[in-house]
Amino acid sequence: MLKYVTDFCTTKGIPLQGTQLIDFIIENLEDIKAKDLVTLDVTKLSPMADTLVICTGTSSRHCRAVANSLLVAAKKAGIPPLGIEGLKEGGWVLLDMNGVVVHVMDQESRDLYRLEQLWGGESKHING
């Protein structure tokens, strides 16, 4: 169903939003084997984003690959990111997908910054 929605939105020029955008992001992150996916609803905590998606890559190279894979899929679907940070380094890549901010982190960065605790939003663990 998500593939159909994505194809429809791409051909009609309608950007994915809300849960459709989150589902699109999660599906792509799972396809490239991102680990420990978590979504945080930060609607009440930040005017910058409604949702944070946090995942872990097995290495800096894997983090870059995860982020690049999502970028390619998003551009094909007509959803270019508003901003990208950390892609060159790879230890922590941030993608601003217009309402959804994606954090792809290596395990060391994830343990150090503990974004789930920092934001304290309502979280939903996708995979473990």
Secondary structure, DSSP 8 states (H G I E B T S, - for coil): -HHHHHHHHHHHT----HHHHHHHHHHHHHHTT-EEEEEEE-TTT-SS-SEEEEEEESSHHHHHHHHHHHHHHHHHTT---SEEESTTT-SEEEEE-SSEEEEEEEHHHHHHH-HHHHH--EEEE---
